Amino acid sequence: MNLVSLIEWAEGYNRRGLYSPIGVGFHWLMAALMFFQLGYGWYLAWLPAGGDKLLGYQTHAEIGLTIMALGSLRFFWRSQISGPKNVEEDSFQGRASRLLQNWFYVSFFALPISGWVMWSTLPGDLPLSIAGIVPFPNLPFDQLSEGLQHTLMQWAAKAHLWIVWITTLAIPGHAGAAVLHYLVMKDKVLPSMLDLNGPEMPGVLGSSTDEGSAA
């Protein structure tokens, strides 16, 4: 299946008011990684200084870079196909939903980049990679003065902490809005993230009546 066929297949879900399995997969995979990162980051902050803490931050940074790579793929996917229109975009709910979604995209990149800056100011030569597979270079901060490196570390740490707090507060807002839509507004926002049965419309690629085309 090429990209065009894949987009047509996913659009079949959108026409039914659902997110495609690709969109749902991105959502839950990145949500799980973000939850882990938030919890693991707070855990590392309480660890005493030492080798275990440094190795922990290496793992933390590498998962962050993995999130950034997945965020890039997700952004590309969203640029090719929009989600289902379950909420009126000009309504308060639609604007709030768009604001939260945009913030999460910001965090997918801002958190790993600020972490990358902090890691690059640390002494030592522990390497970074994306998902433990693709090597990722440190920024060339070792050529800067110690004072400037310390300043960069402080700026990046403050930015990282602020983004963590805002993201931590945004997550229950995002989840609460989905539950509100389901219980009060009775729309398809929450079910569309859980229903993977696919379109049941004749002529829609991916539907049970068009299995041959979807193969």
C-alpha positions as CSV (number, residue, x, y, z in Angstrom):
1,M,0.0,0.0,0.0
2,N,1.5,3.3,-1.0
3,L,1.0,6.7,0.7
4,V,-1.9,7.7,-1.5
5,S,-3.8,4.5,-0.8
6,L,-3.0,4.8,2.9
7,I,-4.4,8.3,3.0
8,E,-7.6,7.2,1.2
9,W,-7.9,4.3,3.6
10,A,-7.6,6.6,6.6
11,E,-10.0,9.1,5.1
12,G,-12.6,6.3,5.1
13,Y,-12.5,6.4,8.9
14,N,-12.7,10.2,8.9
15,R,-15.9,10.1,6.8
16,R,-17.4,7.9,9.5
17,G,-16.4,10.4,12.2
18,L,-13.5,8.2,13.5
19,Y,-9.8,8.5,13.8
20,S,-7.8,6.1,11.7
21,P,-5.8,3.3,13.4
22,I,-2.6,5.2,12.4
23,G,-3.8,8.3,14.2
24,V,-5.0,6.3,17.2
25,G,-1.7,4.4,17.3
26,F,0.3,7.7,17.3
27,H,-1.9,9.1,20.0
28,W,-1.7,6.2,22.5
29,L,2.0,5.4,21.9
30,M,3.0,9.0,22.4
31,A,0.7,9.4,25.4
32,A,2.3,6.3,27.0
33,L,5.8,7.7,26.4
34,M,4.8,11.1,27.7
35,F,3.3,9.6,30.9
36,F,6.5,7.6,31.4
37,Q,8.7,10.5,30.8
38,L,6.9,12.8,33.2
39,G,7.0,10.1,36.0
40,Y,10.6,9.1,35.3
41,G,11.8,12.7,35.1
42,W,10.4,13.4,38.6
43,Y,11.9,10.2,39.9
44,L,15.4,11.1,38.5
45,A,15.1,14.6,40.1
46,W,15.0,13.0,43.5
47,L,17.9,10.6,43.0
48,P,21.2,11.5,44.6
49,A,24.0,12.6,42.2
50,G,26.0,9.7,40.8
51,G,26.4,7.3,38.0
52,D,22.9,5.9,38.2
53,K,21.4,9.3,37.9
54,L,23.5,10.2,34.9
55,L,22.6,6.9,33.2
56,G,19.0,7.6,34.0
57,Y,19.1,11.0,32.4
58,Q,20.7,9.4,29.4
59,T,17.7,7.1,29.0
60,H,15.4,10.0,29.7
61,A,17.0,12.1,27.0
62,E,16.9,9.2,24.5
63,I,13.2,8.6,25.1
64,G,12.6,12.3,24.7
65,L,14.4,12.2,21.3
66,T,12.3,9.3,20.3
67,I,9.2,11.3,21.2
68,M,10.5,14.1,19.0
69,A,11.0,11.7,16.1
70,L,7.5,10.3,16.5
71,G,6.1,13.8,16.8
72,S,7.7,14.7,13.5
73,L,6.1,11.6,11.9
74,R,2.8,12.5,13.5
75,F,3.0,16.1,12.3
76,F,3.7,14.8,8.7
77,W,0.7,12.5,9.0
78,R,-1.6,15.3,10.2
79,S,-0.4,17.5,7.3
80,Q,-1.6,14.8,4.9
81,I,-4.9,13.9,6.6
82,S,-7.0,15.9,9.0
83,G,-9.0,14.3,11.8
84,P,-12.7,13.7,11.8
85,K,-14.9,16.8,12.3
86,N,-16.5,15.9,15.5
87,V,-16.3,19.4,17.1
88,E,-17.3,22.8,15.6
89,E,-13.9,24.5,15.0
90,D,-15.2,28.0,15.7
91,S,-16.9,27.0,19.0
92,F,-15.2,27.5,22.4
93,Q,-14.7,23.7,22.6
94,G,-13.1,23.6,19.2
95,R,-10.7,26.4,20.0
96,A,-9.8,24.9,23.3
97,S,-9.2,21.5,21.8
98,R,-7.0,23.1,19.1
99,L,-5.1,25.0,21.7
100,L,-4.4,21.9,23.7
101,Q,-3.4,19.9,20.6
102,N,-1.0,22.7,19.5
103,W,0.5,22.8,23.0
104,F,1.2,19.0,23.0
105,Y,2.9,19.4,19.6
106,V,5.1,22.2,21.2
107,S,5.9,19.9,24.1
108,F,6.9,17.1,21.8
109,F,9.7,19.2,20.5
110,A,10.4,21.8,23.2
111,L,11.0,19.2,26.0
112,P,13.5,17.1,24.0
113,I,15.3,20.1,22.7
114,S,15.7,21.7,26.1
115,G,16.8,18.3,27.5
116,W,19.3,18.0,24.6
117,V,20.7,21.4,25.5
118,M,21.1,20.4,29.2
119,W,22.7,17.1,28.3
120,S,25.2,18.8,26.0
121,T,26.4,21.0,28.9
122,L,27.2,18.1,31.1
123,P,30.8,16.8,31.4
124,G,31.5,13.4,30.0
125,D,31.1,11.7,26.7
126,L,28.0,9.4,27.1
127,P,26.4,9.2,23.6
128,L,22.8,9.9,22.8
129,S,20.6,8.0,20.3
130,I,17.0,7.9,19.1
131,A,15.3,4.8,20.6
132,G,18.7,3.4,21.4
133,I,19.3,2.8,17.6
134,V,20.0,6.0,15.7
135,P,23.0,8.0,17.0
136,F,22.3,11.6,17.9
137,P,25.2,14.1,18.4
138,N,25.6,16.4,21.3
139,L,25.6,20.1,20.7
140,P,29.2,21.5,20.5
141,F,28.9,23.3,23.9
142,D,32.3,21.9,25.0
143,Q,33.9,24.7,23.0
144,L,32.2,27.4,25.1
145,S,33.3,28.8,28.4
146,E,32.2,27.1,31.6
147,G,30.2,30.2,32.6
148,L,28.3,30.2,29.3
149,Q,27.6,26.5,29.6
150,H,26.3,27.0,33.1
151,T,24.0,29.8,31.9
152,L,22.7,27.6,29.0
153,M,22.1,24.8,31.5
154,Q,20.1,27.1,33.8
155,W,18.0,28.6,30.9
156,A,17.2,25.1,29.5
157,A,16.4,23.7,32.9
158,K,13.9,26.5,33.7
159,A,12.3,26.2,30.3
160,H,12.1,22.4,30.7
161,L,10.5,22.7,34.1
162,W,7.9,25.2,33.0
163,I,7.0,23.1,29.9
164,V,6.7,20.0,32.2
165,W,4.3,21.7,34.6
166,I,2.1,23.2,31.8
167,T,2.0,19.8,30.1
168,T,1.2,18.0,33.3
169,L,-1.8,20.4,33.8
170,A,-2.9,20.1,30.2
171,I,-3.1,16.3,30.3
172,P,-6.1,16.1,32.7
173,G,-7.7,19.0,30.8
174,H,-7.4,17.1,27.6
175,A,-8.7,13.8,29.1
176,G,-11.5,15.6,31.0
177,A,-12.7,17.3,27.8
178,A,-12.9,13.9,26.1
179,V,-15.0,12.5,29.0
180,L,-17.2,15.6,28.9
181,H,-17.8,15.2,25.2
182,Y,-18.8,11.6,25.8
183,L,-21.0,12.0,28.9
184,V,-22.6,15.4,28.3
185,M,-22.4,16.3,24.6
186,K,-22.9,12.7,23.4
187,D,-20.6,13.0,20.4
188,K,-18.0,10.7,18.9
189,V,-14.8,12.3,20.3
190,L,-13.9,9.6,22.8
191,P,-15.4,6.6,20.9
192,S,-13.5,7.7,17.8
193,M,-10.2,7.1,19.7
194,L,-11.4,3.6,20.7
195,D,-13.4,2.2,17.8
196,L,-11.1,0.5,15.3
197,N,-13.9,-1.4,13.5
198,G,-13.5,0.7,10.4
199,P,-15.9,2.3,8.0
200,E,-19.0,0.4,7.0
201,M,-19.8,2.5,3.9
202,P,-20.0,1.0,0.4
203,G,-17.2,2.2,-1.8
204,V,-15.0,3.5,1.1
205,L,-11.5,2.0,1.0
206,G,-11.1,0.0,4.2
207,S,-14.8,-0.9,4.6
208,S,-16.0,-4.4,5.0
209,T,-17.6,-4.0,1.5
210,D,-14.4,-3.0,-0.1
211,E,-12.0,-5.6,1.4
212,G,-10.4,-6.3,-2.0
213,S,-9.4,-2.7,-2.5
214,A,-8.0,-2.5,1.0
215,A,-5.7,-5.4,0.5
